[in-house]
Amino acid sequence: MSREQDIRRHYETRLSSDRANFDILDWASAESQRIRFAVLADNIDLHGKALLDVGCGLGDLYTFCRERGIEPEYTGVDLSEKMILAARRQNPAATFQCVDVFTDATLGAEQFDVVFCSGAFNLNLGNNRRFLLTALPRLVDLARGYAVFNLLHERTQYQEDGYFYCNPEDVLKMLRGLPCEPRLLDDYLPNDFTVICRKIRSGSG
């Protein structure tokens, strides 16, 4: 089974009207999901910016931004058409597309001011480390200003089967040679870390 099929099967089977959004998206709580969003919003000015939400799920980042009075030019993308249809129902004013940005070149380079990817690398599909080597350059390529992503931290005391945990230093090594300046944040949750990559264009500085 392909990466895309594994991801669709995992999340689409969780889609249910009696489940909260955070549970459908496999987060531990609504609060932990919001904390991850806050790491992005507290460190980067999103207001009026072209924001790409990779693996957007039900568009909860868009809801979070609106609740904070932040109005980005939001685009959410997900490889699950069922998830995108549900996101459109919940957030009719937002833009959602069924696109896998890691395999589809529909979205061009430096098309967005900020690219955010939260939780999309958490399922253990057996090749996560290898996949990150191609996925992280793609996130940086899509961004004009910042590419931001989070991952589960290997320091997690009780690691659950089926999820991918990694060392932040290993991830920072993967970013070497890319046109970005990474900043690690790992003090907001015990089982998570975020990397904020500021885009550096050739010839600058």
C-alpha positions, 0 to 999 in steps of 0.5 A, a space after each residue: 500500500 502506498 504512503 497516500 493510501 495509508 494516510 487516507 485509510 488512517 484518517 478517513 476511518 476516523 471521520 465521524 460526526 460524533 468525534 471532535 476535530 482534534 480526535 479525528 486528526 489524531 491529536 491528544 487534545 484540542 489544547 495540544 493542537 492549539 499550542 502547536 498552532 500558537 507556536 506558528 502564530 506567536 513567532 511569525 506575523 500571519 496577518 495578510 500573508 499567503 499561508 499554505 497549510 499542508 495536511 490541513 485536515 479540517 482547516 482548524 488552523 484557519 479557525 484558530 487564526 480567525 479566533 485570534 483576529 488574524 486574517 491570512 490569505 489561507 490555502 489548505 491542502 490535503 491528500 484526502 478528498 473526503 477530508 477536504 470536503 469536510 473542511 469546506 463544509 466547516 469553513 466555507 470562506 476558506 480555500 481548500 484543495 485536494 493536493 499532495 504537494 510532495 508528489 504534485 507540482 501544481 503549486 509552484 515554488 515560492 508561491 506562499 509567504 508562509 508554509 506550515 505543516 503540522 502533524 503530517 509526518 507523525 504516522 509511522 509509514 516505515 520510511 519516514 526518515 527517508 521521506 523527510 529528505 525529500 519532503 523538507 526541501 519541498 516545503 522550503 521550496 514552496 515558501 517565500 518567507 518561512 517554512 514551519 513544521 513540527 514532529 514528534 520528539 524522540 524524548 517522549 517517555 511513552 512512545 506509541 506504536 504506529 507513530 514516528 519519533 525523531 531527534 531534532 538534531 537529525 532533522 536540522 542536519 537534513 536541512 543543511 545545504 537548503 536555502 534557509 536558516 532554521 530555528 528549533 523550538 522544543 519547549 512548548 510540549 514534552 513530546 513535540 518540536 517545531 522548526 522555523 525555517 527562514 528562507 534565504 535567497 541566493 545573493 542575499 546577505 
